[in-house]
Amino acid sequence: SHANNRTRRSFRPNLQVVSMLSELLGQSIRMRMSTNAIRTIEHAGGIDAYLTKTIAAKLPPELRRIKRRLAKARAAA
């Protein structure tokens, strides 16, 4: 065919609903994140270690709240 009809492909993130266990808070945190983000968190050593290492400005508001809760739990312990 000479019409050059092409399908416009869209690249979308592979989003999953996961629950990660926070050892400091003693509960699981349920959130929707990409598989790449899940691998990054696991590489850092878990959700607690990842949130303490990451700058708050780079985190979404939901994770900023959890990071603040972790800081309070660490200060209380």
PDB file of N, CA, C and O in Angstrom, chain B, residues numbered from 101:
ATOM      1  N   SER B 101       0.841  -1.181   0.000  1.00  0.00           N
ATOM      2  CA  SER B 101       0.000   0.000   0.000  1.00  0.00           C
ATOM      3  C   SER B 101       0.883   1.241   0.000  1.00  0.00           C
ATOM      4  O   SER B 101       1.927   1.267   0.652  1.00  0.00           O
ATOM      5  N   HIS B 102       0.476   2.234  -0.709  1.00  0.00           N
ATOM      6  CA  HIS B 102       1.233   3.490  -0.788  1.00  0.00           C
ATOM      7  C   HIS B 102       0.612   4.571   0.092  1.00  0.00           C
ATOM      8  O   HIS B 102       1.038   5.724   0.043  1.00  0.00           O
ATOM      9  N   ALA B 103      -0.380   4.218   0.887  1.00  0.00           N
ATOM     10  CA  ALA B 103      -1.095   5.218   1.676  1.00  0.00           C
ATOM     11  C   ALA B 103      -0.326   5.648   2.928  1.00  0.00           C
ATOM     12  O   ALA B 103      -0.622   6.697   3.501  1.00  0.00           O
ATOM     13  N   ASN B 104       0.661   4.847   3.359  1.00  0.00           N
ATOM     14  CA  ASN B 104       1.449   5.139   4.566  1.00  0.00           C
ATOM     15  C   ASN B 104       0.567   5.308   5.805  1.00  0.00           C
ATOM     16  O   ASN B 104       0.840   6.161   6.649  1.00  0.00           O
ATOM     17  N   ASN B 105      -0.470   4.513   5.915  1.00  0.00           N
ATOM     18  CA  ASN B 105      -1.297   4.529   7.125  1.00  0.00           C
ATOM     19  C   ASN B 105      -0.527   3.818   8.231  1.00  0.00           C
ATOM     20  O   ASN B 105      -0.112   2.668   8.088  1.00  0.00           O
ATOM     21  N   ARG B 106      -0.350   4.531   9.328  1.00  0.00           N
ATOM     22  CA  ARG B 106       0.397   3.960  10.442  1.00  0.00           C
ATOM     23  C   ARG B 106      -0.414   4.112  11.715  1.00  0.00           C
ATOM     24  O   ARG B 106      -1.160   5.076  11.887  1.00  0.00           O
ATOM     25  N   THR B 107      -0.257   3.158  12.588  1.00  0.00           N
ATOM     26  CA  THR B 107      -0.892   3.237  13.894  1.00  0.00           C
ATOM     27  C   THR B 107       0.031   4.000  14.819  1.00  0.00           C
ATOM     28  O   THR B 107       1.221   3.702  14.915  1.00  0.00           O
ATOM     29  N   ARG B 108      -0.525   4.979  15.494  1.00  0.00           N
ATOM     30  CA  ARG B 108       0.276   5.745  16.455  1.00  0.00           C
ATOM     31  C   ARG B 108       0.388   4.928  17.735  1.00  0.00           C
ATOM     32  O   ARG B 108      -0.607   4.702  18.424  1.00  0.00           O
ATOM     33  N   ARG B 109       1.594   4.490  18.047  1.00  0.00           N
ATOM     34  CA  ARG B 109       1.803   3.679  19.226  1.00  0.00           C
ATOM     35  C   ARG B 109       1.999   4.576  20.434  1.00  0.00           C
ATOM     36  O   ARG B 109       2.712   5.576  20.364  1.00  0.00           O
ATOM     37  N   SER B 110       1.372   4.221  21.532  1.00  0.00           N
ATOM     38  CA  SER B 110       1.564   4.980  22.764  1.00  0.00           C
ATOM     39  C   SER B 110       2.287   4.095  23.773  1.00  0.00           C
ATOM     40  O   SER B 110       1.928   2.935  23.970  1.00  0.00           O
ATOM     41  N   PHE B 111       3.300   4.655  24.404  1.00  0.00           N
ATOM     42  CA  PHE B 111       4.073   3.939  25.408  1.00  0.00           C
ATOM     43  C   PHE B 111       3.529   4.315  26.775  1.00  0.00           C
ATOM     44  O   PHE B 111       3.583   5.479  27.171  1.00  0.00           O
ATOM     45  N   ARG B 112       3.012   3.348  27.486  1.00  0.00           N
ATOM     46  CA  ARG B 112       2.428   3.584  28.798  1.00  0.00           C
ATOM     47  C   ARG B 112       3.203   2.810  29.861  1.00  0.00           C
ATOM     48  O   ARG B 112       3.728   1.733  29.578  1.00  0.00           O
ATOM     49  N   PRO B 113       3.280   3.345  31.082  1.00  0.00           N
ATOM     50  CA  PRO B 113       3.997   2.635  32.137  1.00  0.00           C
ATOM     51  C   PRO B 113       3.237   1.388  32.566  1.00  0.00           C
ATOM     52  O   PRO B 113       2.009   1.338  32.494  1.00  0.00           O
ATOM     53  N   ASN B 114       3.975   0.393  33.008  1.00  0.00           N
ATOM     54  CA  ASN B 114       3.398  -0.856  33.484  1.00  0.00           C
ATOM     55  C   ASN B 114       3.051  -0.670  34.958  1.00  0.00           C
ATOM     56  O   ASN B 114       3.876  -0.947  35.829  1.00  0.00           O
ATOM     57  N   LEU B 115       1.835  -0.203  35.243  1.00  0.00           N
ATOM     58  CA  LEU B 115       1.426   0.099  36.611  1.00  0.00           C
ATOM     59  C   LEU B 115       0.821  -1.122  37.284  1.00  0.00           C
ATOM     60  O   LEU B 115       0.040  -1.860  36.683  1.00  0.00           O
ATOM     61  N   GLN B 116       1.193  -1.321  38.537  1.00  0.00           N
ATOM     62  CA  GLN B 116       0.696  -2.431  39.338  1.00  0.00           C
ATOM     63  C   GLN B 116       0.261  -1.901  40.697  1.00  0.00           C
ATOM     64  O   GLN B 116       0.806  -0.913  41.190  1.00  0.00           O
ATOM     65  N   VAL B 117      -0.717  -2.556  41.295  1.00  0.00           N
ATOM     66  CA  VAL B 117      -1.093  -2.246  42.674  1.00  0.00           C
ATOM     67  C   VAL B 117      -0.331  -3.220  43.570  1.00  0.00           C
ATOM     68  O   VAL B 117      -0.515  -4.434  43.483  1.00  0.00           O
ATOM     69  N   VAL B 118       0.522  -2.673  44.428  1.00  0.00           N
ATOM     70  CA  VAL B 118       1.355  -3.512  45.296  1.00  0.00           C
ATOM     71  C   VAL B 118       1.186  -3.062  46.742  1.00  0.00           C
ATOM     72  O   VAL B 118       0.838  -1.914  47.015  1.00  0.00           O
ATOM     73  N   SER B 119       1.435  -3.973  47.644  1.00  0.00           N
ATOM     74  CA  SER B 119       1.494  -3.616  49.066  1.00  0.00           C
ATOM     75  C   SER B 119       2.880  -3.996  49.564  1.00  0.00           C
ATOM     76  O   SER B 119       3.300  -5.149  49.466  1.00  0.00           O
ATOM     77  N   MET B 120       3.578  -3.008  50.099  1.00  0.00           N
ATOM     78  CA  MET B 120       4.930  -3.206  50.597  1.00  0.00           C
ATOM     79  C   MET B 120       4.921  -3.085  52.102  1.00  0.00           C
ATOM     80  O   MET B 120       4.235  -2.228  52.660  1.00  0.00           O
ATOM     81  N   LEU B 121       5.678  -3.938  52.760  1.00  0.00           N
ATOM     82  CA  LEU B 121       5.711  -3.976  54.212  1.00  0.00           C
ATOM     83  C   LEU B 121       6.730  -2.977  54.749  1.00  0.00           C
ATOM     84  O   LEU B 121       7.910  -3.021  54.400  1.00  0.00           O
ATOM     85  N   SER B 122       6.255  -2.084  55.597  1.00  0.00           N
ATOM     86  CA  SER B 122       7.142  -1.141  56.281  1.00  0.00           C
ATOM     87  C   SER B 122       7.474  -1.718  57.643  1.00  0.00           C
ATOM     88  O   SER B 122       6.584  -1.951  58.461  1.00  0.00           O
ATOM     89  N   GLU B 123       8.757  -1.949  57.885  1.00  0.00           N
ATOM     90  CA  GLU B 123       9.178  -2.548  59.148  1.00  0.00           C
ATOM     91  C   GLU B 123       9.079  -1.557  60.302  1.00  0.00           C
ATOM     92  O   GLU B 123       8.751  -1.944  61.424  1.00  0.00           O
ATOM     93  N   LEU B 124       9.359  -0.286  60.038  1.00  0.00           N
ATOM     94  CA  LEU B 124       9.284   0.723  61.095  1.00  0.00           C
ATOM     95  C   LEU B 124       7.845   0.984  61.533  1.00  0.00           C
ATOM     96  O   LEU B 124       7.565   1.099  62.726  1.00  0.00           O
ATOM     97  N   LEU B 125       6.938   1.076  60.566  1.00  0.00           N
ATOM     98  CA  LEU B 125       5.543   1.343  60.897  1.00  0.00           C
ATOM     99  C   LEU B 125       4.809   0.086  61.333  1.00  0.00           C
ATOM    100  O   LEU B 125       3.787   0.166  62.013  1.00  0.00           O
ATOM    101  N   GLY B 126       5.319  -1.064  60.950  1.00  0.00           N
ATOM    102  CA  GLY B 126       4.679  -2.314  61.316  1.00  0.00           C
ATOM    103  C   GLY B 126       3.395  -2.586  60.567  1.00  0.00           C
ATOM    104  O   GLY B 126       2.503  -3.258  61.085  1.00  0.00           O
ATOM    105  N   GLN B 127       3.291  -2.078  59.367  1.00  0.00           N
ATOM    106  CA  GLN B 127       2.094  -2.300  58.557  1.00  0.00           C
ATOM    107  C   GLN B 127       2.470  -2.294  57.086  1.00  0.00           C
ATOM    108  O   GLN B 127       3.564  -1.875  56.708  1.00  0.00           O
ATOM    109  N   SER B 128       1.539  -2.768  56.261  1.00  0.00           N
ATOM    110  CA  SER B 128       1.796  -2.773  54.823  1.00  0.00           C
ATOM    111  C   SER B 128       1.227  -1.499  54.209  1.00  0.00           C
ATOM    112  O   SER B 128       0.181  -1.000  54.624  1.00  0.00           O
ATOM    113  N   ILE B 129       1.931  -0.995  53.224  1.00  0.00           N
ATOM    114  CA  ILE B 129       1.534   0.221  52.517  1.00  0.00           C
ATOM    115  C   ILE B 129       1.104  -0.190  51.123  1.00  0.00           C
ATOM    116  O   ILE B 129       1.873  -0.801  50.380  1.00  0.00           O
ATOM    117  N   ARG B 130      -0.122   0.145  50.772  1.00  0.00           N
ATOM    118  CA  ARG B 130      -0.680  -0.245  49.483  1.00  0.00           C
ATOM    119  C   ARG B 130      -0.644   0.958  48.555  1.00  0.00           C
ATOM    120  O   ARG B 130      -1.153   2.027  48.893  1.00  0.00           O
ATOM    121  N   MET B 131      -0.039   0.782  47.377  1.00  0.00           N
ATOM    122  CA  MET B 131       0.056   1.887  46.421  1.00  0.00           C
ATOM    123  C   MET B 131       0.143   1.369  44.996  1.00  0.00           C
ATOM    124  O   MET B 131       0.368   0.181  44.764  1.00  0.00           O
ATOM    125  N   ARG B 132      -0.034   2.259  44.065  1.00  0.00           N
ATOM    126  CA  ARG B 132       0.008   1.933  42.643  1.00  0.00           C
ATOM    127  C   ARG B 132       1.292   2.512  42.074  1.00  0.00           C
ATOM    128  O   ARG B 132       1.499   3.725  42.103  1.00  0.00           O
ATOM    129  N   MET B 133       2.158   1.641  41.556  1.00  0.00           N
ATOM    130  CA  MET B 133       3.443   2.110  41.040  1.00  0.00           C
ATOM    131  C   MET B 133       3.882   1.260  39.858  1.00  0.00           C
ATOM    132  O   MET B 133       3.357   0.171  39.626  1.00  0.00           O
ATOM    133  N   SER B 134       4.838   1.770  39.130  1.00  0.00           N
ATOM    134  CA  SER B 134       5.347   1.055  37.965  1.00  0.00           C
ATOM    135  C   SER B 134       6.268  -0.072  38.413  1.00  0.00           C
ATOM    136  O   SER B 134       6.791  -0.064  39.527  1.00  0.00           O
ATOM    137  N   THR B 135       6.454  -1.033  37.527  1.00  0.00           N
ATOM    138  CA  THR B 135       7.329  -2.160  37.847  1.00  0.00           C
ATOM    139  C   THR B 135       8.772  -1.692  37.990  1.00  0.00           C
ATOM    140  O   THR B 135       9.540  -2.271  38.758  1.00  0.00           O
ATOM    141  N   ASN B 136       9.139  -0.657  37.262  1.00  0.00           N
ATOM    142  CA  ASN B 136      10.484  -0.105  37.392  1.00  0.00           C
ATOM    143  C   ASN B 136      10.684   0.491  38.787  1.00  0.00           C
ATOM    144  O   ASN B 136      11.756   0.341  39.373  1.00  0.00           O
ATOM    145  N   ALA B 137       9.667   1.162  39.319  1.00  0.00           N
ATOM    146  CA  ALA B 137       9.753   1.727  40.661  1.00  0.00           C
ATOM    147  C   ALA B 137       9.828   0.623  41.713  1.00  0.00           C
ATOM    148  O   ALA B 137      10.526   0.768  42.716  1.00  0.00           O
ATOM    149  N   ILE B 138       9.114  -0.476  41.488  1.00  0.00           N
ATOM    150  CA  ILE B 138       9.158  -1.603  42.419  1.00  0.00           C
ATOM    151  C   ILE B 138      10.573  -2.174  42.476  1.00  0.00           C
ATOM    152  O   ILE B 138      11.081  -2.477  43.556  1.00  0.00           O
ATOM    153  N   ARG B 139      11.206  -2.320  41.316  1.00  0.00           N
ATOM    154  CA  ARG B 139      12.581  -2.838  41.270  1.00  0.00           C
ATOM    155  C   ARG B 139      13.545  -1.882  41.963  1.00  0.00           C
ATOM    156  O   ARG B 139      14.469  -2.325  42.644  1.00  0.00           O
ATOM    157  N   THR B 140      13.341  -0.573  41.797  1.00  0.00           N
ATOM    158  CA  THR B 140      14.204   0.417  42.431  1.00  0.00           C
ATOM    159  C   THR B 140      14.097   0.338  43.948  1.00  0.00           C
ATOM    160  O   THR B 140      15.107   0.401  44.649  1.00  0.00           O
ATOM    161  N   ILE B 141      12.871   0.199  44.455  1.00  0.00           N
ATOM    162  CA  ILE B 141      12.658   0.116  45.901  1.00  0.00           C
ATOM    163  C   ILE B 141      13.276  -1.156  46.463  1.00  0.00           C
ATOM    164  O   ILE B 141      13.907  -1.126  47.519  1.00  0.00           O
ATOM    165  N   GLU B 142      13.099  -2.263  45.772  1.00  0.00           N
ATOM    166  CA  GLU B 142      13.689  -3.521  46.233  1.00  0.00           C
ATOM    167  C   GLU B 142      15.217  -3.455  46.211  1.00  0.00           C
ATOM    168  O   GLU B 142      15.872  -4.025  47.083  1.00  0.00           O
ATOM    169  N   HIS B 143      15.784  -2.769  45.226  1.00  0.00           N
ATOM    170  CA  HIS B 143      17.236  -2.622  45.125  1.00  0.00           C
ATOM    171  C   HIS B 143      17.773  -1.792  46.293  1.00  0.00           C
ATOM    172  O   HIS B 143      18.870  -2.045  46.790  1.00  0.00           O
ATOM    173  N   ALA B 144      16.985  -0.793  46.729  1.00  0.00           N
ATOM    174  CA  ALA B 144      17.412   0.074  47.834  1.00  0.00           C
ATOM    175  C   ALA B 144      17.335  -0.633  49.179  1.00  0.00           C
ATOM    176  O   ALA B 144      17.945  -0.176  50.146  1.00  0.00           O
ATOM    177  N   GLY B 145      16.597  -1.739  49.263  1.00  0.00           N
ATOM    178  CA  GLY B 145      16.507  -2.470  50.523  1.00  0.00           C
ATOM    179  C   GLY B 145      15.154  -2.363  51.189  1.00  0.00           C
ATOM    180  O   GLY B 145      15.046  -2.588  52.394  1.00  0.00           O
ATOM    181  N   GLY B 146      14.136  -2.031  50.452  1.00  0.00           N
ATOM    182  CA  GLY B 146      12.791  -1.948  51.014  1.00  0.00           C
ATOM    183  C   GLY B 146      12.276  -0.523  51.010  1.00  0.00           C
ATOM    184  O   GLY B 146      13.008   0.423  50.721  1.00  0.00           O
ATOM    185  N   ILE B 147      10.995  -0.390  51.337  1.00  0.00           N
ATOM    186  CA  ILE B 147      10.344   0.919  51.272  1.00  0.00           C
ATOM    187  C   ILE B 147      10.915   1.879  52.312  1.00  0.00           C
ATOM    188  O   ILE B 147      11.041   3.073  52.041  1.00  0.00           O
ATOM    189  N   ASP B 148      11.261   1.381  53.494  1.00  0.00           N
ATOM    190  CA  ASP B 148      11.806   2.259  54.532  1.00  0.00           C
ATOM    191  C   ASP B 148      13.154   2.844  54.118  1.00  0.00           C
ATOM    192  O   ASP B 148      13.380   4.047  54.247  1.00  0.00           O
ATOM    193  N   ALA B 149      14.037   2.000  53.627  1.00  0.00           N
ATOM    194  CA  ALA B 149      15.367   2.462  53.209  1.00  0.00           C
ATOM    195  C   ALA B 149      15.271   3.402  52.012  1.00  0.00           C
ATOM    196  O   ALA B 149      15.999   4.391  51.933  1.00  0.00           O
ATOM    197  N   TYR B 150      14.374   3.091  51.083  1.00  0.00           N
ATOM    198  CA  TYR B 150      14.232   3.939  49.895  1.00  0.00           C
ATOM    199  C   TYR B 150      13.757   5.338  50.281  1.00  0.00           C
ATOM    200  O   TYR B 150      14.285   6.334  49.786  1.00  0.00           O
ATOM    201  N   LEU B 151      12.768   5.412  51.159  1.00  0.00           N
ATOM    202  CA  LEU B 151      12.212   6.721  51.520  1.00  0.00           C
ATOM    203  C   LEU B 151      13.200   7.542  52.342  1.00  0.00           C
ATOM    204  O   LEU B 151      13.207   8.769  52.233  1.00  0.00           O
ATOM    205  N   THR B 152      14.026   6.910  53.154  1.00  0.00           N
ATOM    206  CA  THR B 152      14.997   7.680  53.924  1.00  0.00           C
ATOM    207  C   THR B 152      16.117   8.207  53.038  1.00  0.00           C
ATOM    208  O   THR B 152      16.670   9.272  53.314  1.00  0.00           O
ATOM    209  N   LYS B 153      16.463   7.477  51.973  1.00  0.00           N
ATOM    210  CA  LYS B 153      17.543   7.916  51.083  1.00  0.00           C
ATOM    211  C   LYS B 153      17.092   8.972  50.083  1.00  0.00           C
ATOM    212  O   LYS B 153      17.901   9.798  49.660  1.00  0.00           O
ATOM    213  N   THR B 154      15.824   8.963  49.697  1.00  0.00           N
ATOM    214  CA  THR B 154      15.334   9.830  48.631  1.00  0.00           C
ATOM    215  C   THR B 154      14.949  11.202  49.168  1.00  0.00           C
ATOM    216  O   THR B 154      14.373  11.318  50.250  1.00  0.00           O
ATOM    217  N   ILE B 155      15.273  12.239  48.399  1.00  0.00           N
ATOM    218  CA  ILE B 155      14.909  13.610  48.753  1.00  0.00           C
ATOM    219  C   ILE B 155      13.392  13.761  48.618  1.00  0.00           C
ATOM    220  O   ILE B 155      12.795  13.249  47.671  1.00  0.00           O
ATOM    221  N   ALA B 156      12.777  14.460  49.562  1.00  0.00           N
ATOM    222  CA  ALA B 156      11.318  14.595  49.585  1.00  0.00           C
ATOM    223  C   ALA B 156      10.782  15.319  48.348  1.00  0.00           C
ATOM    224  O   ALA B 156       9.651  15.066  47.932  1.00  0.00           O
ATOM    225  N   ALA B 157      11.566  16.206  47.762  1.00  0.00           N
ATOM    226  CA  ALA B 157      11.110  16.947  46.586  1.00  0.00           C
ATOM    227  C   ALA B 157      10.907  16.040  45.378  1.00  0.00           C
ATOM    228  O   ALA B 157      10.146  16.377  44.471  1.00  0.00           O
ATOM    229  N   LYS B 158      11.580  14.894  45.359  1.00  0.00           N
ATOM    230  CA  LYS B 158      11.458  13.969  44.235  1.00  0.00           C
ATOM    231  C   LYS B 158      10.324  12.969  44.421  1.00  0.00           C
ATOM    232  O   LYS B 158      10.045  12.181  43.518  1.00  0.00           O
ATOM    233  N   LEU B 159       9.665  12.988  45.577  1.00  0.00           N
ATOM    234  CA  LEU B 159       8.610  12.021  45.870  1.00  0.00           C
ATOM    235  C   LEU B 159       7.233  12.614  45.616  1.00  0.00           C
ATOM    236  O   LEU B 159       7.048  13.823  45.751  1.00  0.00           O
ATOM    237  N   PRO B 160       6.262  11.778  45.251  1.00  0.00           N
ATOM    238  CA  PRO B 160       4.892  12.260  45.144  1.00  0.00           C
ATOM    239  C   PRO B 160       4.318  12.544  46.539  1.00  0.00           C
ATOM    240  O   PRO B 160       4.859  12.063  47.534  1.00  0.00           O
ATOM    241  N   PRO B 161       3.231  13.317  46.621  1.00  0.00           N
ATOM    242  CA  PRO B 161       2.683  13.695  47.934  1.00  0.00           C
ATOM    243  C   PRO B 161       2.338  12.504  48.834  1.00  0.00           C
ATOM    244  O   PRO B 161       2.523  12.573  50.049  1.00  0.00           O
ATOM    245  N   GLU B 162       1.847  11.430  48.252  1.00  0.00           N
ATOM    246  CA  GLU B 162       1.491  10.248  49.043  1.00  0.00           C
ATOM    247  C   GLU B 162       2.709   9.677  49.761  1.00  0.00           C
ATOM    248  O   GLU B 162       2.630   9.336  50.941  1.00  0.00           O
ATOM    249  N   LEU B 163       3.834   9.572  49.057  1.00  0.00           N
ATOM    250  CA  LEU B 163       5.048   9.029  49.664  1.00  0.00           C
ATOM    251  C   LEU B 163       5.712  10.020  50.616  1.00  0.00           C
ATOM    252  O   LEU B 163       6.421   9.616  51.538  1.00  0.00           O
ATOM    253  N   ARG B 164       5.484  11.320  50.395  1.00  0.00           N
ATOM    254  CA  ARG B 164       6.011  12.310  51.337  1.00  0.00           C
ATOM    255  C   ARG B 164       5.355  12.142  52.705  1.00  0.00           C
ATOM    256  O   ARG B 164       6.017  12.236  53.739  1.00  0.00           O
ATOM    257  N   ARG B 165       4.038  11.892  52.699  1.00  0.00           N
ATOM    258  CA  ARG B 165       3.332  11.671  53.961  1.00  0.00           C
ATOM    259  C   ARG B 165       3.877  10.440  54.681  1.00  0.00           C
ATOM    260  O   ARG B 165       4.068  10.458  55.897  1.00  0.00           O
ATOM    261  N   ILE B 166       4.125   9.380  53.929  1.00  0.00           N
ATOM    262  CA  ILE B 166       4.651   8.158  54.532  1.00  0.00           C
ATOM    263  C   ILE B 166       6.064   8.401  55.061  1.00  0.00           C
ATOM    264  O   ILE B 166       6.436   7.872  56.108  1.00  0.00           O
ATOM    265  N   LYS B 167       6.850   9.202  54.339  1.00  0.00           N
ATOM    266  CA  LYS B 167       8.210   9.517  54.786  1.00  0.00           C
ATOM    267  C   LYS B 167       8.173  10.281  56.109  1.00  0.00           C
ATOM    268  O   LYS B 167       8.999  10.032  56.988  1.00  0.00           O
ATOM    269  N   ARG B 168       7.226  11.208  56.260  1.00  0.00           N
ATOM    270  CA  ARG B 168       7.079  11.932  57.518  1.00  0.00           C
ATOM    271  C   ARG B 168       6.674  10.998  58.656  1.00  0.00           C
ATOM    272  O   ARG B 168       7.165  11.130  59.777  1.00  0.00           O
ATOM    273  N   ARG B 169       5.776  10.052  58.366  1.00  0.00           N
ATOM    274  CA  ARG B 169       5.372   9.079  59.380  1.00  0.00           C
ATOM    275  C   ARG B 169       6.555   8.208  59.802  1.00  0.00           C
ATOM    276  O   ARG B 169       6.689   7.861  60.976  1.00  0.00           O
ATOM    277  N   LEU B 170       7.415   7.853  58.836  1.00  0.00           N
ATOM    278  CA  LEU B 170       8.610   7.067  59.155  1.00  0.00           C
ATOM    279  C   LEU B 170       9.558   7.852  60.048  1.00  0.00           C
ATOM    280  O   LEU B 170      10.140   7.297  60.980  1.00  0.00           O
ATOM    281  N   ALA B 171       9.715   9.141  59.767  1.00  0.00           N
ATOM    282  CA  ALA B 171      10.612   9.984  60.581  1.00  0.00           C
ATOM    283  C   ALA B 171      10.090  10.082  62.014  1.00  0.00           C
ATOM    284  O   ALA B 171      10.872  10.035  62.963  1.00  0.00           O
ATOM    285  N   LYS B 172       8.766  10.218  62.175  1.00  0.00           N
ATOM    286  CA  LYS B 172       8.184  10.278  63.522  1.00  0.00           C
ATOM    287  C   LYS B 172       8.372   8.943  64.247  1.00  0.00           C
ATOM    288  O   LYS B 172       8.683   8.920  65.437  1.00  0.00           O
ATOM    289  N   ALA B 173       8.184   7.839  63.533  1.00  0.00           N
ATOM    290  CA  ALA B 173       8.338   6.520  64.153  1.00  0.00           C
ATOM    291  C   ALA B 173       9.787   6.277  64.548  1.00  0.00           C
ATOM    292  O   ALA B 173      10.059   5.670  65.584  1.00  0.00           O
ATOM    293  N   ARG B 174      10.722   6.753  63.720  1.00  0.00           N
ATOM    294  CA  ARG B 174      12.156   6.576  64.029  1.00  0.00           C
ATOM    295  C   ARG B 174      12.540   7.436  65.240  1.00  0.00           C
ATOM    296  O   ARG B 174      13.342   7.014  66.074  1.00  0.00           O
ATOM    297  N   ALA B 175      11.965   8.643  65.334  1.00  0.00           N
ATOM    298  CA  ALA B 175      12.280   9.529  66.469  1.00  0.00           C
ATOM    299  C   ALA B 175      11.699   8.965  67.764  1.00  0.00           C
ATOM    300  O   ALA B 175      12.303   9.109  68.827  1.00  0.00           O
ATOM    301  N   ALA B 176      10.537   8.328  67.683  1.00  0.00           N
ATOM    302  CA  ALA B 176       9.906   7.766  68.875  1.00  0.00           C
ATOM    303  C   ALA B 176      10.642   6.515  69.360  1.00  0.00           C
ATOM    304  O   ALA B 176      10.622   6.198  70.549  1.00  0.00           O
ATOM    305  N   ALA B 177      11.286   5.815  68.441  1.00  0.00           N
ATOM    306  CA  ALA B 177      11.985   4.566  68.823  1.00  0.00           C
ATOM    307  C   ALA B 177      13.365   4.801  69.368  1.00  0.00           C
ATOM    308  O   ALA B 177      14.059   3.848  69.725  1.00  0.00           O
TER     309      ALA B 177
END
